């Protein structure tokens, strides 16, 4: 039996409203890019696994406070990954998908980042480790849930990541070396 990612989305984003529209557009964009990279680079990842992980990587955003994208929850947006991972585990979704949700934020978040930046996250390392985690993290950087939601250029992605410091940019460059121009 394969996990039904659409049922999870429908459960947590049931209403036809702006948040669901934003969520679905972003998730589909990231999914399409991840599937294309998987195919073009011959990564050999199962397409259903890629699609499920990509469609659910941001499942926790509804619980956060991000008015610009119609999220009216109580938690800081930076927690959406750990919230999503907890939710996916509670829903008995594949652990690989939960790990993608937990580890896709930025180019990964280290324990040192949490301490030095006083981030509101449980103390742990949240950096992508598996090929699936790295692929979704990378594809996600090319699409925003705000603004025009169009695909970002590589230079725009790099400039955005560079604002978070050299370590973040170095992690992105490692992902770029794996997946290349998209």
N, C-alpha and C positions, 0 to 999 in steps of 0.2 A: 504494500500500500504506500502510495506517495502522499506526502504532506500537502494539504490544500491551503496554499498561501492566500488565495482570494477569500476564503472563508474567514481567515484571521483579520484581513483588512476590513471586510464587511462588518465584522463584530465590533471593531474599535473605531471605525469610520463609517457608521451606518447611514448617516444623513447625506443627502445630496446638497452639500454646502461648499463654501469656499475652501475650508480646510481639506475636505476630501478631494476636491478638484486639484488643489495644489499638490497634495500627497500623491495622488495617482499620476499626475503629469510627471512629477519629479521621479517617482519610482520607475515609471515606464522608460524615461530617458536614461536613467542609470542602467536599467536592465538591458535595453537595446545596445548601449555602448559596451557593457560587460560581455554580452553574448557575441558581439562583433569582434572584440579583442580576443576572446576565447577561441573563436573560429579562425581568425586571421593569423594569430600567433601559434596556433596548434597546441594550445595549453592542455587539451585533453580532459577538461573538466566536464562533468555531466551537465547538459544544458538545463535540465529541470532544477538541479541544485543551484546553478548560477542564477536562474530566474527567481527561484524562491528566496534565496538570500538577498538578491538585489531588491526585489519587491518589498521585502520586510525590513530592510536595513534601518529605516527611519520610523518603524512602527510606534516607537515611544514618544514621538513629538507631541501628540495630543495632550499628554500629561504635563507639558511644560508651558511656561509663560513666554510666548513669543507673539505678541499682538500683530506684528507686521505680516505674519503668515497665518493669522487666525487661530493660534494656539492659546487657549485660555486656562491652562492647567496651573498648578501651584509651584512646580519645580523649575529651577533654572534650566535654560535650554541645554547647557553643557551636559546635563544628566540624561538626555534623551536616549543615548546609547545603552547605558546601564539599565534604564527603565525598560527599554525595548527588550534587552536580553533577558531580564527577569520575567517579563510578560511571555516571551516565546518559550522559555523553559516551563512556566506554569501551564502553558497551552500544549505542552508535549511536542513542540516542533523540534526539528533536528538541532542538536547541539551546535553543529557547524553554522547554522543560520543565526543562532543566539550569539555566537562568538563574533560573527560579522557585525551584528548590531552593536555589540559591546566595543568593537575595536576599529570602527570606520571613521570616527570623529577626527577631523583634521587629517594629519598623516599618522595618527596614533598619538596617544598621550602617555608619557612615561610617569613613573612614580615621582621622579625628580621634578617634572613639569607641575604635577599636582602640588608638591610642597613649595617649590620656588614661586609659583604663581598664585598660591593659595586658592586652588580650584575647588569648587564644591563637588567633589567626587570621592567615593570610597578609595582609600589608599591602595592602589594596585597599578600594574602596568597594563595599558590598553592599546598596545601596538599590534597591528596585524602580523600574524605569523605564517599562516598557511597561504597557499596560492589563492584560494577562494577569498580569504580575508583581504589579501593585498589587492586582488582584482577589483572587488567592490569598492574598497577604499579609494583606489585610483580613479575608477569611473565616476564616482560620486563627486570628485573634485571639479569636474567639468560642468556641473549643473548646480544652480542655486534654486532654492525654493522661493526666492523673492526677486523683484525686478522683472526683467523681460523673460527670464527662465530659458533663454537661448543658450546654446553651447558656448562655453568660454574658450577663448584661444589659449594656447599653451602659455604664452607670455602673461596673460591675465591671471591664469591659475598660479603661476610661479610668483607673480607680484603679490597676490593675495596671501599665499602661504608664507612668503618672506616676512610679512608683517609679524608673524608669530615666532620669528627667530631662525637662526641658522640651522639649528637641529631639525626643525620641522622641514625646512627646505632640503636639507640633506636626505631626510627620509623620503621626501617626494622624489628627489632625483634618483634614489634607489628604485622606486616604483617605476619611474620613467625608463630606467635602463632595462627593466623587465618587460615593459609593455609598449614603449615607444610612442611615436606620434599617432594620434587618433583623430 
